[in-house]
Amino acid sequence: MMPRKNRLKSHVEKTEDLTNYLLKRKRENIKKSLVRPLYQEALKSLFLVIVLLVDTLIPLEIFLDLSVSINIVLAIIVLFIFLYVEIRIYNAFWGKNGRWSLEKYKKNR
């Protein structure tokens, strides 16, 4: 007969498995980021910060400035336009076939 595990022990094991998985993913992401030159990683981080600022501040400003009936719709439309353009820019530089993609640096090594 197998001993029964109590509920606390199973939750602890699940939490440990989750933390181990997250630590493994973090290590892999760090290794991937070390493949590219540092200035490209810095530009990528700067791009993401600018994207966050633009995607929050401009739609909020549109939401506050326009009349009540159109402000929500126009703010959402502008947000989707910005997201589309930003995704295209990101893929052009850091995407799979982008200018600074990881695959290009892996081939060079």
Residue, then its C-alpha position, 0 to 999 in steps of 0.5 A: m500500500m502506498p502512503r497517501k500524500n497530504r494536500l500541503k505536500s502536493h501543493v509544495e511539490k507543484t510550487e517547486d515544479l513551477t519555480n524550477y520551470l520558471l528558473k529554467r526559462k529565465r536561464e534560457n532567455i538570458k542565454k538567448s539574450l547573450v547571443r546578440p550584441l549588447y547595444q541591440e539588446a539595449l535598443k530592444s529594451l528601449f523600444l519596448v519602453i517607448v512602445l509602452l509609453v506610446d500605447t498608454l499615453i496617446p490613447l488616454e489623451i485621445f480619450l480625455d480630449l474628445s467628446v464622450s460618444i466617440n472617444i472610446v472608439l477612436a482611442i481603441i482604433v488608435l491603439f490597434i493601429f499603434l500595436y500593428v505598426e509596432i509589431r511590424i517594426y519589432n518583426a523587422f528588427w528582432g523577428k524570425n527573419g529580422r535584421w537582428s534575429l537570433e537565427k542570424y547570430k546562431k549561424n555565425r557562431 
